[in-house]
């Protein structure tokens, strides 16, 4: 467990301010259109209030899960989260085109690795992945009203990047659940991109996959950065894409293979994203 503590805690490789896009690729081609003051008014007075209303409604109604325990509670909370996310995606009028998911055997557990362009990435994934999964999230999200409580109750995997030793129990739980058949979704960049480019991956991001010996499935979320970049509440409705790549095997890999595995997954994600 010491290997993953040092890997997840290493932040020097994830300094976004100095990171540059791969020289052989360019930003993904996403249809552009102008978003003027009418778009802002629609976002501030329709989309944003409705998203908060959905959050409050599903947050409070999901408290009924306290009457259940274990996997049954997790299934119920996943259903609440999926309904919440589908309401959001329907409201913001941003249809998602999914490609490549049909080549994945979703009956087997995988680690799904997605780029992180927007706060709406999670709704996109919940609304379009047709199976139950657990998400790896940063401890900062625990401070969000209702959302933090839901994450704790639903068995998601909390990573404290400032003090990784606090995450050991969640890491062990994630590996155990992967071996038992529960898929895992991670954002290997460790946080949202400030400019829409794919950033360096956290070195320990795929420790779960190696320990559980499950394949990694790269996912490229196209257009989510343009939909809602950092430091704004202006949601710019647009078509989105979720491109699912071919599984990458971790068979016979060990923790010392983390760096090469990370590079392989990042290359696959970039190919999906920038193609």
DOKOLDO-200451 format. One record per residue: residue number from 0; x, y, z negated of N, C-alpha, C, O in turn. Coordinates in steps of 0.1 Angstrom, whole numbers. Layout:
! DOKOLDO-200451
SITE  i  nc1  nc2  nc3  cac1  cac2  cac3  cc1  cc2  cc3  oc1  oc2  oc3
SITE  NUM  X  Y  Z  X  Y  Z  X  Y  Z  X  Y  Z
...
! end
This chain:
! DOKOLDO-200451
SITE  i  nc1  nc2  nc3  cac1  cac2  cac3  cc1  cc2  cc3  oc1  oc2  oc3
SITE  0  8  -12  0  0  0  0  9  13  0  4  23  3
SITE  1  21  11  -4  30  23  -4  32  28  10  34  40  12
SITE  2  33  19  20  35  24  34  24  33  38  27  44  44
SITE  3  11  30  36  1  39  40  0  52  32  -4  62  38
SITE  4  4  51  19  4  64  12  14  74  18  11  85  19
SITE  5  26  69  21  36  78  27  32  82  41  35  94  45
SITE  6  25  73  48  21  77  62  10  87  62  11  97  70
SITE  7  -1  84  55  -12  94  55  -8  107  49  -13  117  53
SITE  8  1  107  39  5  120  33  14  128  42  16  140  39
SITE  9  20  122  52  29  130  60  22  139  70  15  134  79
SITE  10  22  152  67  15  162  75  23  169  85  18  176  93
SITE  11  36  167  84  45  175  93  43  172  108  46  180  116
SITE  12  38  160  110  36  156  124  23  161  130  20  159  142
SITE  13  15  167  122  2  172  126  1  187  125  -10  192  122
SITE  14  12  194  128  12  208  128  6  213  141  13  214  152
SITE  15  -6  217  141  -13  221  154  -8  233  160  -8  235  172
SITE  16  -3  243  152  1  256  158  12  254  168  13  262  177
SITE  17  21  243  166  32  241  175  29  231  186  37  229  195
SITE  18  18  224  184  15  213  193  11  218  207  4  227  209
SITE  19  16  211  218  13  214  231  7  202  238  9  191  235
SITE  20  -2  205  248  -9  194  255  2  187  264  12  192  267
SITE  21  -1  174  266  8  166  275  10  173  288  1  178  294
SITE  22  23  175  293  26  182  305  19  176  317  17  183  327
SITE  23  16  163  317  10  157  329  -5  158  330  -11  154  339
SITE  24  -11  164  320  -25  165  320  -30  179  318  -23  188  313
SITE  25  -43  181  321  -49  194  318  -62  192  311  -67  180  309
SITE  26  -68  202  306  -81  201  299  -91  194  307  -92  195  319
SITE  27  -100  186  300  -110  179  307  -119  189  314  -122  200  310
SITE  28  -124  185  326  -133  193  334  -147  192  328  -153  182  329
SITE  29  -152  203  323  -165  204  318  -172  216  325  -167  227  325
SITE  30  -184  214  330  -191  225  337  -193  237  327  -197  235  316
SITE  31  -189  248  332  -189  260  324  -201  269  328  -205  269  340
SITE  32  -207  276  319  -217  286  322  -216  297  311  -211  295  300
SITE  33  -221  309  314  -220  320  305  -231  318  294  -242  314  296
SITE  34  -227  322  282  -236  321  270  -236  335  264  -227  340  257
SITE  35  -247  343  267  -248  357  263  -256  358  250  -256  348  242
SITE  36  -262  369  248  -268  372  235  -281  364  233  -284  361  221
SITE  37  -287  360  244  -299  351  242  -295  338  236  -302  332  228
SITE  38  -284  333  241  -278  320  236  -275  321  221  -277  312  213
SITE  39  -269  332  217  -265  335  203  -278  335  195  -278  329  184
SITE  40  -288  343  199  -300  344  191  -307  330  190  -312  327  179
SITE  41  -307  322  201  -313  309  200  -306  300  190  -312  292  182
SITE  42  -292  301  190  -284  293  180  -286  298  166  -289  290  157
SITE  43  -285  311  164  -286  316  150  -300  315  144  -301  313  132
SITE  44  -310  317  152  -324  317  147  -332  305  149  -343  303  144
SITE  45  -327  295  158  -334  283  160  -326  271  157  -329  263  148
SITE  46  -315  269  164  -307  257  162  -301  256  148  -304  246  141
SITE  47  -294  266  143  -288  265  130  -298  263  118  -296  255  110
SITE  48  -309  271  118  -319  269  107  -325  255  108  -327  249  98
SITE  49  -328  250  120  -333  236  121  -323  225  116  -327  216  110
SITE  50  -311  227  120  -301  218  115  -300  218  100  -299  207  94
SITE  51  -300  229  94  -301  230  79  -313  223  73  -313  217  63
SITE  52  -325  226  80  -337  220  76  -336  204  77  -341  198  67
SITE  53  -331  199  88  -329  185  89  -320  179  78  -323  169  72
SITE  54  -309  187  75  -300  183  65  -307  182  51  -305  172  43
SITE  55  -314  192  48  -321  192  35  -332  181  34  -332  174  24
SITE  56  -339  179  45  -350  169  45  -344  155  43  -348  148  34
SITE  57  -335  152  52  -329  138  52  -320  136  40  -319  125  34
SITE  58  -314  147  35  -305  146  23  -314  142  11  -309  133  3
SITE  59  -325  149  9  -333  146  -2  -341  133  -1  -342  125  -11
SITE  60  -346  130  11  -354  117  12  -344  105  11  -349  94  8
SITE  61  -332  107  15  -322  96  14  -319  92  -1  -313  81  -3
SITE  62  -323  100  -10  -321  97  -24  -329  85  -28  -326  79  -39
SITE  63  -339  81  -20  -347  69  -23  -338  57  -23  -342  46  -28
SITE  64  -326  58  -17  -317  46  -16  -312  42  -29  -306  31  -31
SITE  65  -313  51  -40  -309  47  -53  -316  35  -58  -311  28  -68
SITE  66  -327  31  -53  -334  19  -57  -328  7  -52  -333  -4  -55
SITE  67  -318  8  -43  -312  -4  -37  -297  -4  -40  -291  6  -45
SITE  68  -290  -15  -37  -276  -17  -40  -269  -23  -29  -275  -30  -20
SITE  69  -256  -21  -28  -247  -28  -19  -250  -25  -4  -253  -14  0
SITE  70  -249  -36  4  -251  -34  18  -264  -29  22  -266  -22  32
SITE  71  -275  -33  15  -288  -28  18  -289  -13  17  -295  -7  25
SITE  72  -283  -8  6  -283  7  5  -275  13  16  -280  23  22
SITE  73  -264  7  20  -256  13  32  -264  12  45  -264  22  52
SITE  74  -272  2  47  -280  1  59  -291  12  59  -293  18  69
SITE  75  -297  14  48  -307  24  47  -302  38  49  -307  46  57
SITE  76  -290  41  43  -284  54  45  -279  56  59  -279  67  64
SITE  77  -274  45  65  -270  46  79  -282  50  88  -281  58  97
SITE  78  -293  44  85  -306  47  93  -310  62  91  -314  68  100
SITE  79  -309  67  78  -311  81  76  -302  90  84  -306  99  90
SITE  80  -289  86  84  -279  94  90  -281  94  106  -280  104  112
SITE  81  -285  83  111  -287  82  125  -299  90  129  -299  97  139
SITE  82  -310  90  121  -322  98  124  -318  113  123  -323  121  132
SITE  83  -311  117  113  -307  131  112  -299  135  124  -301  146  129
SITE  84  -289  127  129  -281  131  140  -289  131  153  -286  140  161
SITE  85  -298  122  155  -306  122  167  -315  134  167  -317  140  178
SITE  86  -320  139  156  -328  151  155  -320  163  160  -324  172  167
SITE  87  -307  163  155  -298  174  158  -295  174  173  -296  185  179
SITE  88  -292  163  179  -288  162  193  -300  166  202  -298  172  212
SITE  89  -312  162  198  -324  165  206  -327  180  205  -330  186  215
SITE  90  -325  186  193  -328  200  191  -318  209  199  -323  219  205
SITE  91  -306  206  200  -296  215  206  -295  213  221  -287  219  228
SITE  92  -303  204  227  -305  202  241  -291  200  248  -288  207  258
SITE  93  -284  190  242  -271  187  248  -270  172  251  -265  164  242
SITE  94  -275  167  262  -276  153  265  -262  147  266  -253  153  271
SITE  95  -261  134  261  -248  128  261  -248  116  271  -256  107  271
SITE  96  -238  116  280  -236  105  290  -226  96  284  -214  100  281
SITE  97  -230  83  282  -221  73  276  -216  64  286  -224  58  294
SITE  98  -202  63  287  -197  53  297  -186  44  290  -179  49  281
SITE  99  -186  32  294  -176  23  289  -180  14  277  -173  5  274
SITE  100  -191  18  270  -195  11  259  -199  -4  262  -198  -13  254
SITE  101  -204  -6  274  -208  -19  279  -197  -29  280  -200  -41  281
SITE  102  -185  -24  280  -173  -33  281  -168  -37  267  -158  -45  266
SITE  103  -175  -33  256  -170  -36  243  -180  -46  237  -192  -45  238
SITE  104  -174  -57  231  -182  -66  224  -185  -61  210  -177  -62  200
SITE  105  -196  -54  209  -200  -47  196  -204  -56  185  -207  -52  174
SITE  106  -205  -70  188  -207  -79  177  -195  -82  169  -196  -87  158
SITE  107  -183  -77  174  -171  -79  166  -167  -66  160  -170  -55  165
SITE  108  -160  -66  148  -156  -53  142  -144  -47  150  -135  -54  154
SITE  109  -145  -34  152  -134  -27  158  -131  -14  149  -140  -10  142
SITE  110  -120  -8  151  -117  5  147  -119  14  159  -112  13  169
SITE  111  -129  23  158  -132  33  169  -125  46  166  -128  52  156
SITE  112  -116  50  175  -108  62  173  -112  73  183  -111  71  195
SITE  113  -118  84  177  -123  95  186  -115  108  184  -110  110  173
SITE  114  -114  116  194  -108  129  193  -118  138  185  -130  135  185
SITE  115  -113  148  179  -122  156  170  -122  171  175  -113  179  171
SITE  116  -132  174  183  -133  187  189  -143  196  182  -142  209  184
SITE  117  -152  191  174  -163  199  169  -169  193  156  -167  181  154
SITE  118  -176  201  148  -183  196  137  -195  187  141  -201  180  133
SITE  119  -198  188  154  -209  180  159  -205  167  165  -213  160  171
SITE  120  -192  163  163  -188  150  168  -195  139  161  -198  129  167
SITE  121  -196  140  148  -203  129  140  -217  127  145  -221  116  147
SITE  122  -225  138  146  -239  135  152  -238  129  166  -247  120  169
SITE  123  -229  132  174  -228  126  187  -225  111  186  -231  102  192
SITE  124  -216  107  176  -213  93  174  -225  85  168  -228  74  173
SITE  125  -231  91  158  -242  84  151  -254  82  161  -260  72  161
SITE  126  -256  92  170  -267  91  179  -265  82  190  -275  78  197
SITE  127  -252  78  193  -250  70  205  -242  57  203  -241  49  212
SITE  128  -238  54  191  -232  41  188  -243  32  182  -248  35  171
SITE  129  -247  22  189  -259  14  185  -256  3  175  -261  -8  176
SITE  130  -248  6  165  -245  -3  154  -241  4  142  -237  16  142
SITE  131  -242  -3  131  -238  3  118  -223  4  117  -216  -5  121
SITE  132  -218  15  111  -203  16  109  -200  25  97  -209  31  92
SITE  133  -188  25  93  -183  34  83  -174  44  89  -167  41  98
SITE  134  -174  56  83  -165  67  88  -154  70  78  -157  70  66
SITE  135  -142  73  83  -131  78  75  -132  93  75  -132  99  85
SITE  136  -133  99  63  -135  114  62  -125  120  52  -120  113  43
SITE  137  -123  133  54  -114  140  44  -122  143  31  -134  146  32
SITE  138  -114  144  20  -120  146  7  -127  160  6  -136  161  -2
SITE  139  -123  169  15  -129  182  14  -144  182  17  -151  191  12
SITE  140  -149  172  25  -163  171  28  -172  168  16  -184  170  16
SITE  141  -166  163  5  -173  159  -7  -179  172  -13  -189  171  -21
SITE  142  -173  184  -10  -178  196  -17  -190  202  -9  -197  211  -14
SITE  143  -194  196  2  -205  201  10  -218  196  3  -220  184  0
SITE  144  -228  205  1  -241  202  -5  -248  191  3  -248  191  15
SITE  145  -253  181  -4  -261  170  2  -252  161  10  -253  148  9
SITE  146  -244  166  20  -236  158  28  -226  150  20  -224  138  22
SITE  147  -219  157  10  -209  150  2  -215  139  -6  -209  128  -7
SITE  148  -227  141  -11  -234  130  -19  -237  119  -10  -236  107  -14
SITE  149  -242  121  2  -246  111  11  -233  102  15  -234  90  15
SITE  150  -222  109  17  -210  102  20  -205  92  9  -201  81  12
SITE  151  -207  97  -3  -203  89  -15  -212  77  -16  -207  66  -18
SITE  152  -225  79  -15  -235  69  -17  -235  58  -6  -238  46  -9
SITE  153  -231  62  6  -232  53  17  -220  45  20  -219  37  30
SITE  154  -210  46  11  -198  37  12  -188  41  23  -181  33  28
SITE  155  -188  54  27  -179  59  37  -165  59  30  -163  57  18
SITE  156  -154  61  38  -140  60  34  -134  73  32  -132  81  42
SITE  157  -132  77  20  -126  91  17  -111  90  16  -105  82  9
SITE  158  -104  99  23  -90  100  23  -86  114  18  -90  124  24
SITE  159  -79  114  7  -73  127  2  -59  129  7  -50  123  3
SITE  160  -58  138  17  -45  140  24  -35  146  15  -23  145  17
SITE  161  -40  153  5  -31  160  -5  -25  150  -15  -14  152  -20
SITE  162  -33  140  -18  -29  130  -28  -34  117  -24  -44  112  -29
SITE  163  -27  110  -15  -31  98  -9  -33  86  -19  -41  77  -17
SITE  164  -26  87  -30  -28  76  -40  -42  75  -45  -46  64  -50
SITE  165  -49  86  -45  -63  86  -50  -72  78  -40  -83  75  -43
SITE  166  -67  76  -28  -75  69  -17  -73  54  -17  -79  48  -8
SITE  167  -65  49  -25  -61  35  -24  -73  26  -25  -74  16  -17
SITE  168  -82  29  -34  -94  20  -36  -103  20  -23  -108  10  -19
SITE  169  -105  32  -17  -113  33  -5  -106  26  7  -112  20  15
SITE  170  -92  27  7  -85  21  18  -86  6  17  -89  -1  27
SITE  171  -85  0  5  -87  -14  3  -101  -18  7  -103  -29  13
SITE  172  -111  -10  3  -125  -13  6  -127  -13  21  -134  -22  26
SITE  173  -121  -4  28  -122  -3  43  -117  -15  50  -123  -21  59
SITE  174  -105  -19  45  -98  -31  51  -107  -43  49  -109  -52  57
SITE  175  -112  -45  36  -120  -56  33  -133  -57  41  -137  -67  46
SITE  176  -139  -45  43  -152  -45  50  -149  -47  65  -158  -53  72
SITE  177  -138  -43  70  -134  -46  84  -133  -61  86  -138  -66  96
SITE  178  -126  -67  77  -124  -82  78  -138  -89  77  -139  -100  83
SITE  179  -147  -82  70  -160  -89  68  -170  -85  80  -181  -90  80
SITE  180  -165  -77  89  -173  -74  101  -179  -60  103  -187  -58  112
SITE  181  -175  -51  94  -181  -37  94  -171  -28  102  -160  -26  98
SITE  182  -176  -23  114  -167  -14  122  -164  -1  114  -171  3  105
SITE  183  -153  5  119  -148  17  112  -146  28  123  -141  25  134
SITE  184  -150  40  120  -148  51  129  -138  61  123  -140  65  111
SITE  185  -128  65  130  -118  74  125  -115  85  135  -117  84  147
SITE  186  -111  97  130  -106  108  138  -91  109  135  -87  116  126
SITE  187  -83  102  143  -68  101  140  -60  114  140  -49  114  135
SITE  188  -66  125  145  -59  138  145  -60  144  131  -51  152  128
SITE  189  -69  139  123  -69  144  109  -77  156  107  -79  160  95
SITE  190  -82  162  117  -90  174  116  -94  179  130  -90  174  140
SITE  191  -102  190  130  -107  195  143  -96  202  150  -87  209  144
SITE  192  -97  202  164  -87  209  172  -91  224  173  -103  227  174
SITE  193  -82  233  172  -85  247  173  -86  252  187  -90  264  190
SITE  194  -81  244  197  -81  249  211  -87  239  221  -86  241  233
SITE  195  -92  228  216  -98  218  225  -88  207  230  -92  198  237
SITE  196  -75  209  227  -65  199  232  -64  188  221  -67  190  209
SITE  197  -61  176  225  -58  165  216  -45  167  209  -35  170  215
SITE  198  -46  166  196  -34  170  187  -27  157  183  -33  146  184
SITE  199  -15  158  177  -8  146  172  -16  139  162  -24  144  154
SITE  200  -15  126  162  -22  117  153  -15  116  139  -3  117  139
SITE  201  -23  114  129  -17  112  116  -10  98  117  -15  88  122
SITE  202  3  97  112  10  85  113  3  72  108  5  61  113
SITE  203  -4  74  97  -10  62  91  -24  59  95  -31  51  89
SITE  204  -29  66  106  -43  65  110  -47  51  113  -59  47  110
SITE  205  -39  42  118  -43  29  122  -38  18  113  -38  6  116
SITE  206  -35  22  101  -31  12  90  -43  2  88  -40  -10  86
SITE  207  -55  7  88  -67  -1  86  -67  -13  96  -69  -24  93
SITE  208  -65  -9  109  -67  -18  120  -56  -29  119  -59  -41  122
SITE  209  -43  -25  116  -33  -35  115  -35  -45  103  -33  -57  105
SITE  210  -39  -39  92  -41  -48  80  -53  -58  83  -52  -69  78
SITE  211  -63  -53  90  -75  -62  92  -73  -70  105  -81  -79  108
SITE  212  -63  -67  113  -60  -73  126  -72  -73  135  -77  -83  140
SITE  213  -78  -61  137  -89  -58  146  -84  -49  157  -75  -41  155
SITE  214  -91  -50  168  -88  -41  180  -92  -27  177  -101  -24  169
SITE  215  -85  -17  184  -88  -3  183  -94  1  196  -89  -2  207
SITE  216  -106  8  195  -113  13  207  -111  28  208  -117  35  200
SITE  217  -104  33  218  -103  48  220  -116  54  225  -122  48  234
SITE  218  -120  65  220  -132  72  224  -128  87  227  -122  93  219
SITE  219  -132  92  239  -130  106  242  -144  113  242  -152  109  250
SITE  220  -145  123  234  -157  131  233  -155  143  242  -146  152  238
SITE  221  -162  144  253  -160  155  262  -170  166  261  -182  163  261
SITE  222  -166  178  259  -175  190  258  -179  194  244  -185  204  243
SITE  223  -175  186  234  -180  190  221  -172  202  215  -178  210  208
SITE  224  -160  204  220  -153  216  215  -159  228  221  -161  238  214
SITE  225  -163  228  234  -170  239  240  -184  241  234  -189  252  234
SITE  226  -190  230  230  -203  231  224  -203  239  211  -212  247  208
SITE  227  -193  236  202  -192  243  189  -178  243  184  -174  234  177
SITE  228  -170  252  189  -156  253  184  -155  257  169  -165  260  163
SITE  229  -143  258  164  -141  262  150  -145  276  148  -144  284  157
SITE  230  -149  279  135  -151  293  131  -162  300  138  -161  312  140
SITE  231  -173  293  141  -185  299  147  -197  291  144  -196  279  142
SITE  232  -208  297  144  -221  290  143  -229  291  156  -241  287  157
SITE  233  -222  295  167  -229  297  180  -228  284  187  -217  280  192
SITE  234  -239  276  188  -240  264  195  -243  266  209  -254  272  212
SITE  235  -234  262  218  -236  265  233  -241  252  240  -232  244  243
SITE  236  -254  251  241  -259  239  247  -252  235  260  -250  244  269
SITE  237  -249  223  262  -242  218  274  -243  203  275  -245  196  265
SITE  238  -241  197  287  -240  183  288  -227  178  282  -217  184  283
SITE  239  -228  166  276  -216  161  269  -213  147  275  -222  141  281
SITE  240  -201  142  272  -198  128  276  -191  121  264  -184  127  257
SITE  241  -194  108  263  -187  100  254  -181  88  262  -188  79  266
SITE  242  -168  89  264  -161  79  273  -154  69  263  -146  73  255
SITE  243  -158  56  265  -152  46  257  -142  38  264  -145  33  275
SITE  244  -130  36  259  -119  29  266  -119  14  262  -127  10  254
SITE  245  -109  8  268  -108  -7  266  -101  -9  252  -93  -1  248
SITE  246  -105  -20  245  -99  -23  232  -84  -25  233  -79  -30  243
SITE  247  -77  -20  223  -62  -21  222  -59  -31  210  -63  -29  199
SITE  248  -53  -42  213  -51  -52  203  -40  -48  193  -31  -41  196
SITE  249  -43  -53  181  -33  -52  170  -27  -65  165  -21  -66  155
SITE  250  -30  -76  173  -26  -89  169  -11  -90  167  -3  -86  175
SITE  251  -8  -95  155  6  -98  151  14  -85  148  26  -86  146
SITE  252  7  -73  148  15  -61  145  16  -60  130  8  -65  122
SITE  253  26  -52  125  29  -50  111  29  -35  109  30  -27  118
SITE  254  29  -31  96  29  -16  93  41  -9  100  39  3  103
SITE  255  52  -15  102  63  -8  109  60  -5  124  68  2  130
SITE  256  49  -11  129  45  -9  143  35  3  144  30  6  155
SITE  257  33  10  133  23  21  133  26  31  144  17  36  151
SITE  258  38  35  144  42  46  153  39  43  168  34  51  176
SITE  259  44  31  172  42  27  186  27  25  189  23  28  200
SITE  260  20  19  180  6  17  182  -2  30  183  -10  32  192
SITE  261  2  40  175  -4  53  175  -2  59  189  -11  66  195
SITE  262  10  58  194  14  64  207  6  58  218  1  64  227
SITE  263  3  45  217  -4  37  227  -19  42  227  -25  44  238
SITE  264  -25  43  215  -39  47  214  -40  62  219  -50  65  226
SITE  265  -31  70  215  -32  84  219  -31  86  234  -38  94  240
SITE  266  -22  78  241  -21  78  255  -34  74  262  -38  79  272
SITE  267  -40  64  256  -53  59  262  -64  69  260  -72  71  269
SITE  268  -64  76  248  -74  86  246  -72  98  255  -82  104  261
SITE  269  -59  102  257  -57  113  266  -61  110  281  -66  118  288
SITE  270  -59  97  285  -63  93  298  -78  95  300  -83  99  310
SITE  271  -85  91  290  -100  92  290  -104  107  290  -113  111  298
SITE  272  -97  114  282  -102  128  280  -98  137  291  -106  146  295
SITE  273  -86  136  297  -81  145  307  -84  141  321  -81  148  330
SITE  274  -89  128  323  -91  124  336  -102  131  343  -105  129  355
! end
